[in-house]
Structure formats: C-alpha cells, structure tokens
Amino acid sequence: MKKILLFSSVIIITCYSCKQPGNKAQAPATSRDTSIKSGTSYSEIFFDSLQMEKFIGKQQFHDSIKKRMRNFYNARNYQFAWFFKEGMADYASSFYVAYKEYISYSQDSTLRNYSFEKLYDSLWSGNFNYDISDSIVLNTELLLTGQFFRYTRRAYQGRNQLDAHELDWFIPRKKIDPSALLDSLLSRKGKNLKELEPVNRQYDLLKSYLLKYYEIEKKGGWSIGKPDKKSYKLNDTSALLSLIKKRLFLTGDMIKEDTTVIFTKELEEAVKSFEKRYGFKEDGIITMLLINEMNRPIEERLHQILINMERIRWLPAEPSTDYLLVNIPEFRLHVYDKGKYSWSSNVVVGSAANNTVIFTGNLKYVVFSPYWNVPSSILRKEILPGIARNKNYLARQHMEWNGNSVRQKPGPWNALGQVKFLFPNTYNIYLHDTPSKSLFNEDKRAFSHGCIRLSEPKRVAQYLLRNDPKWDSLRITKAMNAGTEQYYTLKEPIPVFIGYFTAWVDRDGKLNFRDDVYGHDKKMKERLFAKAK
C-alpha cells in the first residue's frame, strides 16, 4: 500500500507543479495545461472542470466523495480515467462486475446507483454508437469514479453509518485511500484487481461459504423437526436420523449421502465434525442442544456470516509480526509467530454481566508471582461484606490492606495465579493464570470479571521470552513459584487483539459458528438488516 500511496503522491505533486502560475497569487489564472505527462497518461482525451462541477451538482454523492473526485481529476489534468478514444477501458468492466457482485452477496442495496447502472449497461449493450463527445460518455466516466470511491470505502472499510464504539468495538477501524486504489487500478490497466483489495484474508474465506449457504437457501434450506427422544448415539434407530444426515450432508459434515434411519459410524464422525465447528465437546452424541443448533434457520446463519464479514472489513490485513489474538465467543487464545499461526489454547473470558472489552493493546510486561490488587467493585460487593461477617476473612483469603485498597499476596491461592501479562489500557484488562483450572473444560467459558484467564500461562511466558537466553523454562517456573513479585519488561511490545467473531473459517477450511455471548451480533443485526422505512 505504501508503494501505491507514493505513486499517487508523485502524480499529484507533478500535476500541481505543472499548474502553478509563474506570477504572484493575485495574477490572473492561466489556461489549463492539457499536455500529457508520462506519469498520468492513461488517456488521450480530456474534459472541462466546469462540466464536472455541473455534473457533481446534480448528484447525491456525499461531500467527501465530491471532494475526492475534484482532487482526483485535478491531479490528472482532467483526463478521462475510464475511456480512451477507442472506447471504454476493460478495467471498467472488472470494477463493474466487482460492484454488482458485492451488492448481490452483501445484501447492501444502499450502495446501488440506478442511473450509473443504466448508463453503463447502455454503453455495453451494443446499441450505442460510441462518440466521445456524447454526454453519456462523460456522465458514465464520472459515475464510474464516484461509484468506485463509494464502493471501495463500503466494501473494504465497512459501512460508515455503523458506529463501532456504539457497537462496543474499540479496535481502531482500518482506513483506506480510495484515490490511491484507483490510481493503482489505472496504472495496472485493471489487471489483478483482486490483489488491490485491502481486506483481511478471512473476508474471502467467509464470502466463499456465504455463497454456498445462499445456494442451500435457494434449495429450501434445512429443517430437522422435533426429536422423539432426548439423545441419539451409535447404533440407535429413528426416522429423525435420516433428516439429520441430510442436514449434515448439506454443510459438508457428512461425507456421503445416506437416507437410512440407523446411527452409523459415518454419522458419528459427521456429528463430531459439527460439534467441533460449533465449539461443543466432540463425543459424537446428538443431544437436544445439538438439534437446536442444527434447526436454526439458514437465514440466521447467513446474517451471522454477513455480520462477521462486516467486522472483518474494519480490520487491517494480518500483521506480519508476533501477536496474540483472543476471540471472545470462541473462548480461545491464538498465538502467532512472525505473522504465522503457532498454537492456541482455551481461555476464560468475562461473563455476560462483566463483558471483556473488544480492543487492542501492546503487551509490555510479564509479572511473575503477582499481587492481585482487588478492584474497587469487588472490594465493595464481596470483600467488605466478607470482613463484616468474619474479622479473619482477609487472613483466610491471603489478603492484606494496602492503603485504602486490598490486595492478595502472591502464591498458588492468588486469583491471578502465578503470572500475569500486562498491556496497559483504560479498561484494566489483562491476561493471567488462575488457580481455578476446572473451568477450562467447559464448552462455554464466560465466567470472569472481565480479564482473560489462560489455560497455559507458562507456555505464553515461554513464547514471550523465547528470544531471551537468560529465561529458559526452568527459570520461568522458578519465578512463577517464587512467592515474590517480579516484573519483566519486553524489549519489543507484542500486539494483543481482543476480538469478537461468531463466524470464521478455521485453518482446516471449516466454517465455525459460536453463540453471541454478549449480544453484540444482535445489536449489529438490527442496524445492518433494518427494514427500509
């Protein structure tokens, strides 16, 4: 992207320098320079700026789009971008196809411009006698540019009317430069348009499944019906099993089609595949809970995919550095080494009443044998009532007063376990060990007060300190059990992303779904799919 921006900047600087009057600012304006520069010569034909102003005045483009159009054409001396003497450029067709495809799969009709589509189609219908002086050509040229700017912002950056903070999303939204993208498209003559898309890889993976699910919807979707018993396992028989097999075959969990009513070994493997994709324990038993998941309407799953595609538009491309990603609805930590996936493990996140915040920060400190400084809310709601009931409460909990606050001493009893990882933030959220290990075996792990509990804290410490030869596994273990608080400052802070994705494609190419644990999908659905008034 930096190359694209640099290339665009060179063009703009060159064109502006050619247009500067040689006299003082008060000197009369000179006629426009129509000479063709090597850096901007995509077309041999020009139009007048007054024609563009007249056109823009009639359009309902946002002021930011109008401003961008003025800057774009001014920088190229008002050369046509989409037309040559011979006719329309091939890359106009590439863009138009992408534009129509986006509207189709995103269900976003607000991007449509019927005047633009009518003019474009008339030029490609074969009934139009091409004449560069015809107003249809100039109008189509300007509509192509305006729609390109609208499309790139919407498709690659997300819908502007969605307030991320209002939707409890505090990861900074990605920003793009539509003008730089258009410059790059023109310089490449429209080749490899896909390579220009500044979207996270996960976006296209989800889109491929979105299209598959649309096909399933066209064929009637799925419906299993009501079960005749509480659960089904290997060798059971039931008419419902035939419908379940059909349902699992549609989504690729069942490899071969099977209409029998017997719970076969193949069905057991298909159920395990479904359980894995939905975050359940993989035991191959069909429970009422599993049937409820299978019975959710396909429209609901389509909306879920679209909601998460919108979130992914807000993200930059995957970092090429070390980073940590916590996906709240998945209850998992993912560890990346120089941009490549390394490993993952279970985590416990905030409860529905104590949401873990969606944000990003830089992990700077590893704290071995930490104190736990009791938050004021917990002090007020839990600790003080405990002291009132029993004067020995603090001693029994290995706690002590620290000024006007209370802290818990380092040790195996400590609520933060034996190590914590700090990435300073205003939400007072961090990663930490825990003495309560049993919760990591639960399918749904939203139990904390907001911080993130790690099932493998030592492994995280080893990952963060792996490039420091002084800190081997033995020393890390010793520091975790020392009983004395010790800080380690990382030489290079590690980015941490706390995200919220209820649909994604995993490393095996499988589509995963999870519950909307905090109701964020529900809020976003109300805004994305609101009925037009």
N, C-alpha and C positions, 0 to 999 in steps of 0.2 A: 504493500500500500504506500510505503514511503516513496518508492520509485514513481508511482502514479502521481502522487501529490507534487513531487519535484518536477515531473514532466509538465504537469498542469501549470505550475508556478512559472516555469520558464516561458511557456506560451504566453501567459498573461502579461508578464513583465515585458516580453518582446513587443507584444501588440501595443501596450500602453506607451512604451517608449517611442514607438513609431508615430503615435498620435499626439504627442505633446507639442504645443505650439512653440515656436522658437522665441517669441517675444514674451513680455510680461503677462501676468494673469489677466490684465484688462484688455489685452489685444483681441481683436475680432477672431471668431472661430474660423479655422481653415476648413476646406472641404475634406471629406473623409478620404483617407488613404485606402485605395482599393487594390494596391499592389499585393501580390500573392507571396506570402512568406513561406519559406521551406518548412518551418515548424508548424504551420497551421493550414497548409494547403491540402485540405481534404476535398474541396470542391472548387470549381472554376466560376461558380455563379454566386451572386450577392443579392441582397435586398436592402431596402432603406429602413433605417431605425424607426422612422415615423410610421411605416407600415406595421412594424411590430407593436408600437405603442397603441396604435388604433386597434389592433387585434387583442392585445392584452386587456384593454379597457372593457372589452365585451365578455371576457372570460370570468369565471367564478373561482379562479385559482387563488390560493392563499397568498397573502402579500409576500411571504418568504419565497414562494415559487416564482412569482413575478420578478422579484429582485434577482433571484438566481438566473432566470432567463436573460435579463438585461445584462448581467455581468458576463454570462457565458458568451452571448453573441457579440458584445462589445469587445471582448478579449480576442475574438476571431474575425474582427472587422466585418461582421455581419455576413460572413459566408454561410451558405446553406450547410447543414450538417448531415442531412439525411437524403439529399438529392444531388445528382450530377446532371450534366446536360443531357445524358442519355436516358435518365430516369431515376427511379428510387433505388437507393443502395440496398444491397442484400441484407445488411445487418439490421435494417428497419424491420424486416420480416422476422429475424431472430428475436428482436425485442418484443414485437407484437405477439408472437407465439408465447413467450415467457409471461407477458402481461395477461393474456387470456387464460393461460394455464393457472396462474396464481389466483385469479378471480374465481375460477372453477373449483379448485381444491380448497381454498381458504374460506369459501362462503362469504367473502367480503365484497358485497355489491357496491359499497360506498366508494370504491376506487373507480368504478366504471364511468366512462365518459362516452355517452352515446354519439355525440357529434363527432368525436375523434374516430370511433369505430366505423361510423357511416362513411366519413371521408376516406379513411384508409381502405375500406372494402371497395369503395367505388374506384379507387385507383388500381386495385388489383383484380377487378372484375373482368378486365379485358375489353370493356365497353368505353373506356375513357381514352380519348385521343390526347396523348401526353403533349402538353405545351407548358414550358417552364414559366411563361408569363401569366398563366391561368391562376386566379386567386385560390383555387382549390389546392394547388401545389404548395403555395406559401402557408395557407392555413393548416394543411396537413403537416408541413415541416414544423411549425410552431407548436402544434398539438402533440406531435411526437416528442418534442423536447420537454414540454410541460408535463406530459404523462410519464415520461421517463423519470423525471425528478420526483413526481408523486409516487411512482411505483417503487423506486429504489428506497425511498425513505420508509414506505409502508412494508415492503417485502423483506428488507434487510435490517431495518432498525426497529420495526414494530409500530403499532398504531399509536399515534400521538395523543389521541383522546384518552388513552389509558394512563392514569396517574399511578406510577409504580409504587410510590410511598403510600398512597391511599389503599393499595392492594398489598401492603405490608412487605414490600420488596425494597431492600435498601442496598442492593448491589448496584453500583452506578451503571446506568444504561449505556450501551455502546453508541457511539456517534460515528456517522459516516459522512463523506463528502460526495453527494450525487454528481456534482460538476466534474470532480476528478474521475469518477467512474465512467461518465460519458466521454470524457477526453480519452480515457484508456480504451473504451469500446471503439471509438473512431480510429484511434491510432492502430488498432489491431484489425481494422476493417471487419469488425464483428466476429472474428474468429475466437473460438473457445470462450464464448460468453459465460459459460458455466464457471470458468476459472475466476471470473471477476467477482463472483458473488461472495461478499464478506460475511458469510454465515458459518456458525459452528457446525461441525460435521454431523452432529446429532440431528440437525434440522432435516437434512436429506434422508437420513435413515428413518426418521418418523414419517416423513412425507411418503416414502415408499409403502409403508404399512397403511397410511391413511388411504391411499389409492386402492389397496387391496380390500380394505374394510368398506369402501364405497361400493365395490363390486359385490361384496357379500350383501350389503344393504339392498342393492338393486334386485338381488335374487330372493329377497324376502327376509333376510336376517336370520335369526335363530330364536327358538323357543323350546324349552325342555318340558315345561309343565310341572305339576306338583308331584313330589315323591310319594311312594307308598310305604316307605319305612325310613327310619332315622339315618341309616348309613348303609353303604354298599361296599363290599370288599371282594377280593379274588374268589371266583367260582360261584358267586351269587347269581341269581337269575331274576330279571324284571324287564317288563316292556319298556320302562324308562331308560334302561341302559342302551337300548338302540338309539334313542334320541340323543343321549349324552355322547355316544360315539360319533354321531353325525355332527354335533356341536363342536367336538374336539377336532374332528377332521377338517372342518371349515377353517379353523385357526391354526392348523398345522401341528397340533399336538399329537393327533392320531395319524400315523404314517399311512395306513391303508384303510380304505373304506370298509366298514363292517356293519351289517344290518342285524346281526344276531342279538339275542337278548341275554347272552351269557357274559359275565365279568371275566374277560380273558386276561392273559398276561400282557398282551399288547395294550389293552385298555388301562391296566395298572400303570404301565410306563407312560401312557398318554396323560393320565391323571397326575403323575409325579411331575411331568413337564409343565402342566397347567399350574400346579402348586408352586413350583419354582418361579414361574413368571409372575405369580401374584403374591409372592412373599410368605407362603404357608410352609409348614413343616412337610417335607416330602415323604409321606408314608403310603401314598397310593390308595388311600381310603376316601371314598366320596361321602362327605358329610353334608348336612343341611346348609352349613355355611358355604361350602364349595358350590352347591347347587344354586344358592342365591347369587353367587358371583357369576356363574355361567348364565343365569337368567337375566342379568342386567341387559337392557335393550342395546342394540348396536349403536343407536343414535347417541346414547350416553357415552359409549366408548369413543365414537367419532369426536364428540365435543371434548372429551378428555385429551385426545391426541392434539386437537387444534389449540387447546389452552396451553399445552406444554410447548407446542411449536412457537406460539407467541412469546412465551417466556424465553425460549432459546434465541429468538431474534434479538432480545435485549443483551445477550451475552457476546463478548468478543470471541474470536476463534480460540481454539485451545492453546494455552500457554506452552511454550517450548522449554520452560524451566521446571524445577521442582515445585510441586504444590500439593495441597491437601483439599479434598472435596468431601463435604458431608452432605448427603442427600437426606433431608429430614423424613419424608414419608417412607423412605426405604430403610431407615434406621441403620445406615452403613457409612463407614468412612472409606474413602478411596485414596490411595497413595500413588503419586506419580513421580517418576524419576526422570528428570530432563524431558518432561512432556510425555513420557511413555508410561502406560499403566504398569504398576509394580505389584500391588496387592491391596486387599480390602479386608475389613473386619466389622463386626457388629458394634453398634453404639446404642446408648440410651439417650433420648432427646427430651425436651421439655414436654410436660403434659398439656392437655387441651386448655387447662386453666393457666399454664405458665409457658406460653409459646417460646420456643427457641427462635430468635430473630434471624431473618434472611439477610445476610450481609457478607462483606468480605473484609479481611484484615491481613496484617503481616505478622506471622508468628516470630517473636523475638527472644523469648525466654523459656528455658526449661527449669522448673523448680522442683528439686528433689526433697523428699521428706517435708512437704509443705505444711504450714499452718492453714487452718480453714478459718478465715475471718467471716463470722456469721453475718449474713445480710440483715439489714435492719428489719425487713419484713418478717423474716424467720425468727429473729430475736423477739419481735413484738408478739407474733402469733404462737410461737412454740416454746422458746427458751424461757421467757419471763413467766408464763403460766406454769412451766415445769419447776422453776425456782420457788414460786409461790406454794406449790404443792409439797416440795421437798427441798430443804435447805442444802442437802448434799447433792442436788441434781447436777451441778457443774462438775464436781469431782467425779461423779459416776460416769459422766459423758466425756471425761478427759478434757474439760474446758476450763477456761480461766478468763477473768476480766482483763481487758487491755484498754485502759482508759474508760471511756463510756461504752465501749463495744465489748463483745465476747469473741474469743477465738478458741478453736480446738487444737490441742497440741499434736505435733507430728507422731505418727505411729500407725499400726495396722488398723486401728479403730477410726482413723480420721476419715471424714466424709469425702475428702478428695483423694483418698488412697495414699499412695507412696510417691506420686509425681503428678505435676500439673504442667500445662503448656499454655503460655500467655501470648495473646495477640491483642495488645491494648485497644479497647473500644469503649464507646459510651454506654454499651448495653451490659457491661460486666459479665460477658460470656467468655468461657474458655473451655479447653479440653482437659479432662483429668481422669485419673484412676478412680476406683471405687472399691470399698470392701464388700459391696452387695453384688456378687458375681452372678447370682441365680437369674437375675432379670434378663441377662443376655440370651437366655434360652427361650424367651418368649417370642412369639411371632410379631406382636405389636409391642414396641418398646418406647412408649411416650410416658415416662414416669418422673422425670427430673423437674427441678425448679427452673430450668431454662438452660443450664450449662450442659455440656456434652460429655457423657461418661464413656470411657474407652474400654473395650474388652481386652485389648492387647497394648497397654500403655508402655511396657518395656520395649516392645517392637517399634513403637513410634519414636521413643527416645533413641533407639539404635539407628533408626533411619535418619533422624535429625543430626546425630553426632557422628555419622559414619565416616566423615572425612577428617575427623579429629583423632589422630592415632593415640592420643592420651586417654581417650574414653572408649575402652573396649567393653565387652559385655559384663565382665567381672566388676569393673569399676562402676558401671551403671547400677548393677544390682546392689553393690555396697552402698552407693549414695542413696538409693531408694529405701534402704533399711537402716540408715544411719541414725535416724531419730533427731537429726539436726538439720534445719532448713538450709539449703544450698542452692544458689542461683547460678545458671549457666546462660551466658548471652551468646546467641548465634552470630557468627560473623556476617552471614547473609540471611536476612529475614526471609521466611518462607510464606508465600501467599496461601491463605486459607479461604475457601469459598464455602459458605453455609447456604446451600440451595434448597429449592422446594420443587421437585419434579415427580409427578404422579404417573407419568408415562415416559418411557425411554426405551431405546434399543440397546441390549447388552452386548458384551464382547463376542458372544456366540451368535449374534444376529437375531436374537429373540426379542419380541416386543413384551415389555413388562408393564404392569399396572399396579398401583398401590392406592390405598384409601386416602381420601382428602382429610388428613388427621386434624388440621386446623381450620378447615372451611375456606381456605384461600381459593380453591378451584370454584367453589360455589359463588363467591364474590365476583370472580373474573368471568364466569359464565354469564352472570346477569348483565355484564357490560358488553361482552363480545357478541352475545346472541340475543340481545334485547330486540323485541319486535319493533319495527319501524312504526312511528306514530303518524 
